[in-house]
Amino acid sequence: MSSETLERIARNKNVARAAARQLSMEQLHKLAEVIGEVIEHKQEEERERQQEERMKEQKLAEIREAINDAGLSVDDLVPEQPKRRRGRPPKDAK
């Protein structure tokens, strides 16, 4: 079953019912069980991602505070980047 078919089933209840008619009750229960596990897994991944984001934000805040406490700024830590020339050089330049 392609992802497009799954998307159609997920978006439209009538399409889902039509697809379900082709399955036995045992297959439907198994499908519900598998989908439940997939949902739980996706929720756990989302919780972990959010936790990582919170930790990252906390570390950034700590670093910014340490920089400020030291009397520095971000500009002091990052040297000025060289300016890049834009475009192509002229064809007759050697």
Secondary structure, DSSP 8 states (H G I E B T S, - for coil): --HHHHHHHHH-HHHHHHHHTTS-HHHHHHHHHHHHHHHHHHHHHHHHHHHHHHHHHHHHHHHHHHHHHTT--HHHHS--------S---TT--
